[in-house]
Amino acid sequence: MTKTKDKSDILLIKKYANRRLYDTQRSAYITHDDLCALVKKDVEFKVVDAETDADLTRSVLTQIIFEQETKGYSVLPINFLRQIIKFYDNNLRSVLPSYLESTMDYFSNNQEKMRGFMGGIGMDPLSPFKQFEDIGRQNMELLDKTMNMWTKFNPMMGDNFAGGGKGKKDNK
């Protein structure tokens, strides 16, 4: 999972009512682009409302993703976005964040290997995307194991998932 740092290592950013962001360490106003650069440098930060101290980190990061997507750096497929939206009303929405986080951690930890594959090093000439297929298969296996774990606690959920199998039966 994602590494967490000591609270003193986390950069505090204050967001003011005028939507300006203030870096408390550098004593300077910053932009979403500056925050994006901090993310890319693995600098952990927390964005709080300047008046209430409410944590705004999630919404600011979401705004940064939105801005990147509108700049043409489309990373999130439309179908993926639709599936995420569907999870907001799903009783498994609490499972999705940890699943996505572990999947992204796995993907991030294998970036160098994937760059090598994309550069042709060790690439199977008959199936240039076999490595991506393998990663996708492993992710589906992880999701299936996670869903099966939950069906043990609630057997009525079994029919809702691929590989779930034994859920409620029709009493007709």
WOPEDA-V121760 format. One line per field, one symbol per residue. ss: DSSP state (A for helix, B for strand, O for the rest). phi: phi as a letter, one per 30 degrees, with the letter a starting at -180 (. if undefined). psi: psi as a letter, one per 30 degrees, with the letter a starting at -180 (. if undefined). A space follows every 50 residues. Layout:
ss->???
phi->???
psi->???
This chain:
ss->OOOOOOAAAOBBBBBOOOOOBBBOOOOBBBOAAAAAAAAAOOOOBBBBBO OOOOBOAAAAAAAAAAAAAAOOOOOOOAAAAAAAAAAOOOOOAAAAAAAA AAAAAAAAAOAAAAAAAAOOOOOOOOOOOAAAAAAAAAAAAAAAAAAAAA AAAOAAAAAAOOOOOOOOOOOO
phi->.ddccdeddcdcccccedidcbdddchbdbcddddeddddciddbbcbdd dciddceedddddddedddddjddccdeddddddedddccdcdddeeddd dddddddddceddddddddjdiddddbdcedddddddddddddddddddd dddbdddeddbdidiccdcdcd
psi->lkkklkeffkkkkkklfggkkkjfefhlklleeeeeeeefghkklkklkf efgkjgeeeeeeeeeeeeeffghjejkeeeeeeeeeffgkfgffeeeeee eeeeeeeefgeeeeeeefffjgkjffifgeeeeeeeeeeeeeeeeeeeee fefifffeffkkfedjaklkh.
